[in-house]
Amino acid sequence: MNKQNTNLKALPVLFGFFIMGFCDIVGITSDYVQRHFNWSSEMTGFVPSMVFLWFLFFGIPVGNWMNTWGRKNTVLVSMVLTMLGMALPLVIYNSVTCMAAYALLGIGNAILQVSLNPLLSNVITNKKLMTSSLTAGQVIKAASSLIGPEIVLLAVHYWGIDKWYYCFPILGFITLLSAVWLLITPIEREEMVGQRDGLSMRDTFTLLGNRTILLLFLGIFFIVGVDVAVNFISSKLMSMRFGWTAEQVKYAPQIYFLCRTIGAFIGTFLLTRIAEIKYFRVNILMCVVVLLLLVFIDDSVVDILCIGAIGFFGSSVFSIIYSMALQTRPDKANQISGLMITAIAGGGVVSPIIGFAMGRMGVIGGVGVILLCILYLTYCAFGIGTKTCQ
């Protein structure tokens, strides 16, 4: 396979990361859902759970079933489920169908994340480029997360605030284009060396007996928790702390995603030159500093810069942890992918805790939960031996 052909085959796979970013609209849309159905902060905190908790149930089974289905076919199944979810609110819109749409978005996204990351290794065979390629995927995902709120606002502008959910069919159409592109692209099916059909949940969970894989599993859990939490809390923080209007608060998650996109883009190049464990450690320490500033400094400019800085310094952490996990046991790539993607359920676990903490202690309570997640990631970064990551 020549290099040009490889690059062409990588394009539809990388575009799949754009679909992966759709789940992040849960941040801005949760505000519309809360206002429309008059929900409390605690109840609204469960909206992200409807997207991210499915990773807990689907991650490992899909990772095992993928041995039979094949990675490309599994990605296509995920996109079909996403399209169904995006069409549902158009049939009937109420609190139940709205949550069902989020659920299908989450199920599709869970299957997509389990299968798309390993599928990238089908077309990127150079191990040295794998972490960089995964980070490039995160750049595309971050760009999607940045554009997603604009699509929501576009729907609100043209059809009114009560029709905000018209953004769903737009996202569904983009998903359809991605699925067709991947479908017509010939990608050689992976060889299942050292893996077998009929793997059980127990077979996969046994991998957590490896200390490095356990640390990385929890690392994914908490970095996704941080990502979802900052997305969820950013607009609410600026509103509650500084009285920003509904028009102003939309910029908070946008700044977060913009900085995350820039950080991931820079990381794509730096990770080809800097050891991933060193890059992990430096960036996570900067996140600790930024979170402490966010806790103790009550200034709108400083706080919005801190929100952006969390996105910037945390942008490459997911891809670094994921890549390190695959390199720990490359012979168990599908199982490890399922295991790591299961940990994305952290986004569904952390957000209700954030909602509860904000309901009881205000903004400081929510930021404190994020800080605890970052502190674990600091332990993870320094608890993994450098030899493991080389």
C-alpha positions in Angstrom: 0.0 0.0 0.0 1.6 3.3 -1.1 1.7 6.3 1.1 -0.8 8.3 -1.0 -3.3 5.5 -1.0 -2.9 5.2 2.8 -3.5 8.9 3.3 -6.7 8.7 1.2 -8.0 5.8 3.2 -7.2 7.6 6.4 -9.4 10.6 5.5 -12.9 9.0 5.9 -11.7 7.4 9.2 -10.4 10.7 10.5 -13.7 12.4 9.4 -15.4 9.9 11.7 -13.9 11.8 14.6 -16.0 14.8 13.5 -19.1 12.7 14.2 -17.6 11.7 17.5 -17.7 15.3 18.6 -21.4 15.6 18.3 -21.9 14.3 21.8 -20.5 17.6 23.1 -23.6 19.5 22.1 -25.0 18.2 25.4 -23.4 21.1 27.1 -25.2 24.0 25.3 -28.4 22.0 24.7 -28.8 21.1 28.4 -29.4 24.8 29.0 -32.3 24.8 26.5 -33.7 21.6 27.9 -33.6 23.0 31.4 -35.4 26.1 30.4 -38.0 24.3 28.3 -38.9 21.7 30.8 -38.2 23.8 33.9 -35.8 21.3 35.4 -33.6 21.9 38.5 -29.7 21.9 38.3 -29.7 18.4 39.8 -32.1 17.0 37.2 -30.2 18.8 34.3 -27.0 17.2 35.6 -28.4 13.9 34.3 -28.7 15.1 30.7 -25.0 14.4 30.0 -25.5 11.0 31.7 -28.0 10.0 29.0 -25.1 10.4 26.5 -22.1 9.1 28.4 -23.3 6.3 30.7 -23.9 4.1 27.7 -20.1 3.8 27.4 -20.3 1.7 30.6 -22.6 -0.8 29.1 -21.4 -0.9 25.4 -17.7 -0.4 25.6 -16.5 -3.9 26.5 -19.2 -6.0 24.6 -18.6 -4.0 21.4 -14.8 -4.4 21.8 -15.4 -8.2 22.0 -18.0 -8.4 19.2 -15.8 -6.3 17.0 -13.6 -9.4 16.5 -16.6 -10.9 14.6 -18.1 -7.8 13.0 -14.9 -6.1 11.9 -13.9 -2.5 12.9 -15.2 -0.8 9.7 -18.7 -2.5 10.0 -18.9 -1.6 13.6 -18.2 2.1 12.8 -21.0 2.0 10.2 -23.5 0.5 12.8 -22.6 3.3 15.2 -23.4 5.9 12.5 -26.8 4.3 11.7 -27.8 4.5 15.4 -26.7 8.1 15.6 -28.8 9.0 12.6 -31.9 7.3 14.2 -31.4 9.3 17.4 -31.1 12.6 15.5 -34.3 11.9 13.6 -36.4 11.0 16.7 -37.3 14.5 18.0 -38.7 15.4 14.7 -41.3 12.6 15.1 -42.5 13.9 18.5 -40.8 16.3 20.9 -41.2 15.9 24.6 -39.0 15.1 27.6 -39.0 11.4 26.9 -38.1 11.5 23.2 -35.6 14.2 23.9 -33.8 12.0 26.4 -34.2 9.0 24.0 -32.4 11.0 21.3 -29.6 11.8 23.7 -29.5 8.1 24.6 -29.2 7.0 20.9 -26.6 9.6 20.4 -24.7 8.2 23.3 -25.0 4.6 22.2 -23.9 5.4 18.7 -21.0 7.4 20.1 -20.0 4.7 22.4 -19.8 2.1 19.6 -18.1 4.7 17.4 -15.3 5.4 19.9 -14.7 1.7 20.5 -14.3 1.0 16.8 -13.0 4.1 15.2 -9.7 4.4 17.2 -8.6 0.9 16.3 -9.8 1.3 12.7 -7.3 4.1 12.4 -4.5 1.6 13.0 -5.8 -0.3 10.0 -4.6 2.5 7.8 -1.8 4.1 10.0 0.7 1.2 10.3 3.7 3.3 11.6 3.6 2.9 15.4 5.5 6.2 15.9 2.8 8.1 14.1 -0.1 6.4 16.0 -0.2 8.7 19.0 0.1 11.7 16.7 -2.6 10.4 14.4 -4.9 9.8 17.4 -4.3 13.4 18.5 -5.1 14.5 14.9 -8.4 12.7 15.4 -8.9 14.6 18.6 -8.2 17.9 16.7 -11.1 17.0 14.3 -13.3 16.0 17.3 -12.5 19.2 19.0 -13.3 21.2 15.9 -16.7 19.4 15.8 -17.2 20.3 19.5 -16.5 23.9 18.5 -18.8 23.9 15.5 -21.6 21.9 17.3 -22.9 24.8 19.4 -22.9 27.0 16.3 -25.2 24.5 14.6 -27.5 24.6 17.6 -27.5 28.4 17.5 -28.1 28.3 13.8 -31.2 26.2 14.4 -32.4 28.6 17.1 -31.8 31.6 14.8 -33.8 30.2 11.9 -36.5 28.3 13.7 -36.7 29.9 17.2 -35.6 28.9 20.6 -38.5 26.3 21.0 -37.2 24.5 17.9 -33.5 24.3 19.0 -33.7 20.5 18.5 -33.8 21.1 14.7 -30.1 21.0 15.0 -30.4 17.2 15.4 -31.4 16.5 11.7 -28.5 18.7 10.6 -26.1 16.5 12.6 -27.8 13.4 11.3 -27.2 14.5 7.7 -23.5 15.1 8.3 -23.4 11.6 9.9 -25.0 10.2 6.7 -22.3 11.8 4.6 -19.6 10.3 6.8 -21.1 6.8 6.7 -21.4 6.9 2.9 -17.8 8.1 2.5 -16.5 5.3 4.8 -18.7 2.7 3.1 -17.3 3.3 -0.4 -13.7 3.4 0.9 -12.0 0.0 0.7 -10.2 -0.7 3.9 -8.5 -4.1 4.5 -10.0 -5.9 7.4 -7.7 -6.4 10.4 -6.1 -9.7 11.2 -7.3 -11.1 14.5 -3.9 -12.4 15.7 -3.9 -13.5 19.3 -7.7 -12.6 19.7 -10.7 -14.9 19.5 -14.4 -14.7 19.1 -16.7 -15.3 22.0 -14.7 -13.3 24.5 -16.5 -12.6 27.8 -16.7 -9.5 30.0 -14.5 -11.4 32.4 -11.8 -11.9 29.8 -11.6 -8.2 29.3 -11.9 -7.1 32.9 -9.0 -9.5 33.7 -6.8 -7.0 31.9 -7.3 -4.6 34.8 -5.1 -6.8 36.8 -2.3 -5.1 34.9 -1.4 -2.0 37.1 -0.6 0.2 34.1 -3.9 -0.6 32.3 -5.8 0.0 35.5 -4.2 3.4 36.0 -4.9 4.3 32.3 -8.5 3.1 32.6 -9.1 5.4 35.5 -7.2 8.1 33.6 -9.7 7.9 30.7 -12.6 7.9 33.2 -11.4 11.2 34.8 -10.2 13.1 31.7 -13.5 12.5 30.1 -15.2 13.5 33.4 -13.2 16.8 33.3 -14.0 17.4 29.6 -17.8 16.9 30.1 -17.7 18.8 33.4 -16.0 21.9 32.0 -18.3 21.9 29.0 -21.3 21.5 31.3 -20.3 24.0 34.0 -18.6 26.8 32.0 -21.7 28.7 30.9 -23.3 28.2 34.3 -20.2 29.4 36.1 -20.1 32.6 34.2 -23.9 33.1 34.7 -23.9 32.4 38.4 -20.6 34.1 39.3 -20.9 37.2 37.1 -24.5 37.4 35.9 -23.7 36.9 32.2 -26.8 36.8 30.0 -27.9 33.8 27.9 -26.4 35.5 24.9 -23.0 36.0 26.7 -22.7 32.6 28.3 -22.6 30.8 25.0 -19.1 32.0 24.5 -17.8 30.1 27.6 -18.0 26.6 26.1 -17.0 28.0 22.7 -13.8 29.4 24.1 -13.2 26.0 25.9 -13.6 24.1 22.6 -11.5 26.6 20.6 -8.6 26.3 23.0 -9.0 22.5 23.1 -8.8 22.5 19.3 -5.7 24.6 19.2 -4.1 22.5 21.9 -4.8 19.3 20.1 -3.5 20.7 16.8 -0.2 21.8 18.5 0.0 18.4 20.3 -0.3 16.6 16.9 3.1 18.0 16.0 4.8 18.1 19.4 4.0 14.4 20.1 6.2 13.4 17.2 9.1 15.0 18.9 8.4 14.8 22.6 7.9 11.6 24.7 4.2 11.3 25.4 4.6 10.7 29.1 6.6 13.9 29.5 4.0 15.8 27.5 1.3 14.3 29.7 3.0 15.3 32.9 3.7 18.9 31.9 0.1 19.5 30.6 -1.6 18.0 33.6 0.5 20.0 36.1 -0.6 23.1 34.2 -4.2 22.0 34.6 -3.8 21.9 38.3 -2.4 25.4 38.4 -5.3 26.7 36.2 -8.0 25.0 38.3 -6.5 26.5 41.5 -6.7 30.0 39.8 -10.4 29.3 38.9 -11.2 28.4 42.5 -9.5 31.4 44.2 -9.7 34.3 41.6 -13.1 35.8 41.1 -12.6 37.8 37.9 -14.5 37.3 34.7 -11.5 37.8 32.4 -9.3 35.5 34.5 -12.0 32.9 34.8 -12.8 32.7 31.1 -9.1 32.4 30.3 -8.9 29.6 32.8 -11.7 27.8 31.1 -9.9 28.1 27.8 -6.6 27.0 29.4 -8.2 23.8 30.8 -9.2 22.9 27.2 -5.7 23.7 25.9 -3.7 21.8 28.4 -6.1 18.8 28.6 -6.6 18.5 24.8 -4.0 15.7 24.2 -4.4 13.8 27.4 -7.1 11.4 26.1 -5.2 10.4 23.0 -2.0 10.0 25.0 -3.6 7.7 27.6 -5.4 5.7 24.9 -2.3 5.2 22.9 -0.3 4.2 25.9 -2.9 1.6 26.8 -2.9 0.1 23.3 0.9 -0.1 23.4 0.8 -1.9 26.7 -0.8 -5.0 25.1 -1.0 -4.6 21.3 -2.2 -8.2 21.0 -5.3 -7.3 22.9 -6.1 -4.1 20.9 -9.9 -4.7 20.5 -10.4 -5.6 24.1 -8.3 -2.7 25.5 -10.2 -0.3 23.2 -13.5 -1.6 24.6 -12.2 -1.3 28.1 -10.8 2.2 27.7 -14.0 3.4 25.9 -16.0 1.9 28.8 -14.2 4.4 31.0 -15.8 7.3 29.0 -18.7 6.6 31.3 -16.8 8.9 33.6 -18.5 11.8 31.7 -21.9 10.4 32.8 -20.8 9.9 36.4 -19.1 13.2 37.0 -21.8 15.5 35.6 -24.5 14.5 38.1 -22.0 14.9 40.9 -21.2 18.4 39.5 -24.9 19.2 39.4 -25.4 18.0 43.0 -22.3 19.9 44.2 -23.4 23.1 42.5 -26.9 22.7 43.9 -25.4 22.5 47.4 -22.3 24.6 47.3 -22.6 26.7 44.2 -19.9 27.2 41.6 -17.0 26.4 44.0 -18.5 23.0 44.6 -18.6 22.2 40.9 -15.0 23.4 40.3 -13.9 21.4 43.3 -15.1 18.2 41.7 -13.2 19.0 38.5 -10.0 19.7 40.6 -10.3 16.3 42.2 -10.4 14.6 38.8 -7.3 16.6 37.7 -5.5 15.5 40.9 -6.1 11.8 40.0 -4.7 12.5 36.5 -1.6 14.0 38.1 -1.2 10.8 40.1 -1.7 8.8 36.9 0.9 10.8 35.0 3.6 10.3 37.6 2.5 6.8 38.7 3.3 5.2 35.3 6.9 4.3 34.7 8.6 5.9 31.8 9.8 2.5 30.5 6.2 1.4 30.1 5.5 4.4 27.8 8.5 4.0 25.5 
